[in-house]
Every structure is written in structure tokens, then in C-alpha cells.
Amino acid sequence: MELHGNAALSWNGRRRLAERVIVEGWTLRAAAEAAGVSVRCARKWVARYRAEGCARPPRPLLGAAPSC
């Protein structure tokens, strides 16, 4: 899956942001400022990293919904 044109961070940048907070002990605010994103955006990526173990792209949909 590709990033949209306005994405502030690449997949690697998102992973790095999450690792700074979780592994290296940075504050959310400091990691967000270093990455150039909002605290709200950083919080989302850190939560996703914690839930999935990595900040990977979402899975694409595998087809249309079944019809009745």
C-alpha cells in the first residue's frame, strides 16, 4: 500500500517515532517534534505500534463485500 501525497512520515519514519517513545523512552511531545508531526498524529502511531508490534501499513481490502 502506498502513502498518500500529504503523508508527513514514511513507514520507516512512523516506526522510528514509535520506537523513540516505546524503546528509547522519549516523551510523545519530543518524538513528535523531532519527526515534524503533531502530538495527536504521534499518539496514533505509537498506539498502533503497541497494538500490532510494528507501524506497518494497513492491510488492503481483499475484494468487495459479498452481495446477497
C-alpha positions as CSV (number, residue, x, y, z in Angstrom):
1,M,0.0,0.0,0.0
2,E,1.3,3.4,-0.9
3,L,1.4,6.5,1.2
4,H,-0.8,9.4,0.2
5,G,0.8,12.5,-1.1
6,N,0.3,14.5,2.1
7,A,1.7,11.9,4.5
8,A,4.1,13.5,6.9
9,L,6.1,10.3,7.5
10,S,7.1,7.2,5.6
11,W,6.5,3.8,7.1
12,N,10.1,3.8,8.4
13,G,9.6,7.3,9.9
14,R,6.5,6.1,11.7
15,R,8.2,3.1,13.1
16,R,11.2,5.2,14.2
17,L,8.8,7.7,16.0
18,A,7.1,4.8,17.9
19,E,10.4,3.2,18.8
20,R,11.7,6.5,20.2
21,V,8.8,6.7,22.6
22,I,8.5,3.0,23.5
23,V,12.1,1.7,23.4
24,E,14.2,4.8,23.9
25,G,11.9,6.5,26.4
26,W,11.3,9.8,24.6
27,T,8.3,11.8,25.5
28,L,5.5,11.8,23.0
29,R,5.9,15.6,22.5
30,A,9.7,15.3,21.9
31,A,9.3,12.5,19.4
32,A,6.5,14.3,17.6
33,E,8.6,17.5,17.4
34,A,11.7,15.5,16.1
35,A,9.5,13.9,13.4
36,G,7.7,17.1,12.5
37,V,4.2,15.9,13.2
38,S,1.5,16.7,15.8
39,V,1.3,15.0,19.1
40,R,-2.1,13.7,18.1
41,C,-0.5,12.0,15.0
42,A,2.4,10.7,17.1
43,R,0.0,9.2,19.7
44,K,-1.9,7.4,16.9
45,W,1.2,5.8,15.5
46,V,2.6,4.8,18.9
47,A,-0.8,3.2,19.8
48,R,-0.8,1.3,16.5
49,Y,2.8,0.2,17.1
50,R,1.9,-1.1,20.6
51,A,-1.2,-2.9,19.3
52,E,0.4,-4.5,16.3
53,G,4.1,-4.7,17.3
54,C,5.1,-2.5,14.4
55,A,4.0,0.6,12.5
56,R,3.3,-1.2,9.2
57,P,0.8,-0.1,6.5
58,P,-2.8,-1.3,7.0
59,R,-3.8,-4.4,5.1
60,P,-5.6,-3.7,1.8
61,L,-9.2,-4.8,1.3
62,L,-9.3,-8.2,-0.4
63,G,-12.3,-7.7,-2.6
64,A,-15.8,-6.3,-2.5
65,A,-18.3,-7.1,0.2
66,P,-20.4,-10.2,-0.6
67,S,-23.7,-9.5,-2.3
68,C,-27.0,-11.0,-1.1
